[in-house]
Amino acid sequence: MASRLKHDDSGSQVDQLKQLSELHASGALSDGEFAAAKAKLLGAGSV
């Protein structure tokens, strides 16, 4: 999963969320992978 995502600091979180959503919608990410990647991107659990 992580290898499918391009990690660069120039992309905004919104752009990265859109990319995740597109991957999920296309079936490239499962529901679980999408949820985990979204949580990691948004920093869930780091509070």
TIVO-2410 file (N, C-alpha, C; in nm, 3 decimals):
# residues 47
REC num residu      c1      c2      c3 atome chaine
REC   1      M   0.082  -0.118   0.000     N      A
REC   1      M   0.000   0.000   0.000    CA      A
REC   1      M   0.086   0.125   0.000     C      A
REC   2      A   0.178   0.138   0.092     N      A
REC   2      A   0.257   0.259   0.104    CA      A
REC   2      A   0.337   0.288  -0.023     C      A
REC   3      S   0.377   0.182  -0.094     N      A
REC   3      S   0.454   0.203  -0.215    CA      A
REC   3      S   0.370   0.266  -0.325     C      A
REC   4      R   0.238   0.258  -0.314     N      A
REC   4      R   0.150   0.318  -0.414    CA      A
REC   4      R   0.136   0.468  -0.394     C      A
REC   5      L   0.169   0.515  -0.278     N      A
REC   5      L   0.152   0.656  -0.246    CA      A
REC   5      L   0.282   0.732  -0.267     C      A
REC   6      K   0.271   0.846  -0.329     N      A
REC   6      K   0.387   0.932  -0.348    CA      A
REC   6      K   0.395   1.026  -0.230     C      A
REC   7      H   0.502   1.015  -0.153     N      A
REC   7      H   0.518   1.100  -0.036    CA      A
REC   7      H   0.612   1.215  -0.070     C      A
REC   8      D   0.556   1.335  -0.078     N      A
REC   8      D   0.639   1.453  -0.092    CA      A
REC   8      D   0.576   1.566  -0.011     C      A
REC   9      D   0.662   1.651   0.041     N      A
REC   9      D   0.616   1.756   0.130    CA      A
REC   9      D   0.550   1.871   0.054     C      A
REC  10      S   0.562   1.872  -0.078     N      A
REC  10      S   0.504   1.982  -0.155    CA      A
REC  10      S   0.354   1.965  -0.174     C      A
REC  11      G   0.303   1.843  -0.159     N      A
REC  11      G   0.160   1.818  -0.175    CA      A
REC  11      G   0.085   1.850  -0.047     C      A
REC  12      S  -0.028   1.915  -0.062     N      A
REC  12      S  -0.109   1.946   0.055    CA      A
REC  12      S  -0.182   1.822   0.103     C      A
REC  13      Q  -0.230   1.826   0.225     N      A
REC  13      Q  -0.307   1.714   0.278    CA      A
REC  13      Q  -0.431   1.690   0.194     C      A
REC  14      V  -0.492   1.796   0.145     N      A
REC  14      V  -0.612   1.782   0.062    CA      A
REC  14      V  -0.579   1.704  -0.065     C      A
REC  15      D  -0.469   1.739  -0.129     N      A
REC  15      D  -0.428   1.668  -0.250    CA      A
REC  15      D  -0.399   1.521  -0.220     C      A
REC  16      Q  -0.334   1.496  -0.109     N      A
REC  16      Q  -0.302   1.358  -0.072    CA      A
REC  16      Q  -0.429   1.280  -0.039     C      A
REC  17      L  -0.525   1.345   0.027     N      A
REC  17      L  -0.653   1.280   0.055    CA      A
REC  17      L  -0.727   1.248  -0.075     C      A
REC  18      K  -0.722   1.340  -0.171     N      A
REC  18      K  -0.785   1.315  -0.300    CA      A
REC  18      K  -0.722   1.194  -0.368     C      A
REC  19      Q  -0.589   1.185  -0.362     N      A
REC  19      Q  -0.519   1.072  -0.422    CA      A
REC  19      Q  -0.559   0.942  -0.353     C      A
REC  20      L  -0.565   0.944  -0.221     N      A
REC  20      L  -0.608   0.825  -0.147    CA      A
REC  20      L  -0.750   0.785  -0.186     C      A
REC  21      S  -0.837   0.883  -0.196     N      A
REC  21      S  -0.976   0.857  -0.232    CA      A
REC  21      S  -0.986   0.795  -0.371     C      A
REC  22      E  -0.907   0.846  -0.464     N      A
REC  22      E  -0.908   0.793  -0.600    CA      A
REC  22      E  -0.857   0.649  -0.602     C      A
REC  23      L  -0.752   0.621  -0.527     N      A
REC  23      L  -0.699   0.485  -0.519    CA      A
REC  23      L  -0.802   0.391  -0.458     C      A
REC  24      H  -0.871   0.437  -0.356     N      A
REC  24      H  -0.973   0.356  -0.290    CA      A
REC  24      H  -1.089   0.331  -0.386     C      A
REC  25      A  -1.134   0.435  -0.454     N      A
REC  25      A  -1.247   0.422  -0.546    CA      A
REC  25      A  -1.215   0.328  -0.662     C      A
REC  26      S  -1.089   0.326  -0.705     N      A
REC  26      S  -1.049   0.241  -0.817    CA      A
REC  26      S  -1.025   0.097  -0.774     C      A
REC  27      G  -1.026   0.073  -0.643     N      A
REC  27      G  -1.003  -0.062  -0.593    CA      A
REC  27      G  -0.857  -0.092  -0.562     C      A
REC  28      A  -0.770   0.007  -0.580     N      A
REC  28      A  -0.628  -0.014  -0.552    CA      A
REC  28      A  -0.601  -0.023  -0.403     C      A
REC  29      L  -0.689   0.037  -0.322     N      A
REC  29      L  -0.678   0.030  -0.177    CA      A
REC  29      L  -0.805  -0.033  -0.121     C      A
REC  30      S  -0.789  -0.125  -0.028     N      A
REC  30      S  -0.905  -0.182   0.040    CA      A
REC  30      S  -0.959  -0.079   0.139     C      A
REC  31      D  -1.076  -0.108   0.195     N      A
REC  31      D  -1.133  -0.019   0.296    CA      A
REC  31      D  -1.036   0.000   0.412     C      A
REC  32      G  -0.976  -0.109   0.457     N      A
REC  32      G  -0.883  -0.102   0.570    CA      A
REC  32      G  -0.757  -0.024   0.537     C      A
REC  33      E  -0.703  -0.047   0.418     N      A
REC  33      E  -0.584   0.026   0.375    CA      A
REC  33      E  -0.613   0.176   0.363     C      A
REC  34      F  -0.729   0.208   0.308     N      A
REC  34      F  -0.768   0.348   0.294    CA      A
REC  34      F  -0.781   0.415   0.430     C      A
REC  35      A  -0.849   0.347   0.522     N      A
REC  35      A  -0.869   0.403   0.656    CA      A
REC  35      A  -0.736   0.424   0.727     C      A
REC  36      A  -0.646   0.326   0.715     N      A
REC  36      A  -0.515   0.336   0.781    CA      A
REC  36      A  -0.432   0.449   0.721     C      A
REC  37      A  -0.431   0.459   0.589     N      A
REC  37      A  -0.353   0.563   0.522    CA      A
REC  37      A  -0.409   0.701   0.554     C      A
REC  38      K  -0.540   0.713   0.557     N      A
REC  38      K  -0.604   0.841   0.590    CA      A
REC  38      K  -0.571   0.881   0.734     C      A
REC  39      A  -0.580   0.786   0.825     N      A
REC  39      A  -0.549   0.815   0.965    CA      A
REC  39      A  -0.403   0.857   0.981     C      A
REC  40      K  -0.314   0.790   0.910     N      A
REC  40      K  -0.172   0.825   0.917    CA      A
REC  40      K  -0.149   0.965   0.861     C      A
REC  41      L  -0.212   0.994   0.749     N      A
REC  41      L  -0.197   1.125   0.686    CA      A
REC  41      L  -0.247   1.237   0.776     C      A
REC  42      L  -0.359   1.213   0.840     N      A
REC  42      L  -0.420   1.315   0.925    CA      A
REC  42      L  -0.360   1.319   1.065     C      A
REC  43      G  -0.273   1.225   1.095     N      A
REC  43      G  -0.208   1.223   1.225    CA      A
REC  43      G  -0.296   1.170   1.336     C      A
REC  44      A  -0.396   1.092   1.301     N      A
REC  44      A  -0.484   1.034   1.402    CA      A
REC  44      A  -0.403   0.946   1.495     C      A
REC  45      G  -0.431   0.960   1.622     N      A
REC  45      G  -0.360   0.880   1.720    CA      A
REC  45      G  -0.232   0.943   1.770     C      A
REC  46      S  -0.191   1.054   1.708     N      A
REC  46      S  -0.068   1.120   1.752    CA      A
REC  46      S  -0.096   1.226   1.856     C      A
REC  47      V  -0.220   1.241   1.895     N      A
REC  47      V  -0.259   1.344   1.991    CA      A
REC  47      V  -0.241   1.293   2.131     C      A
***
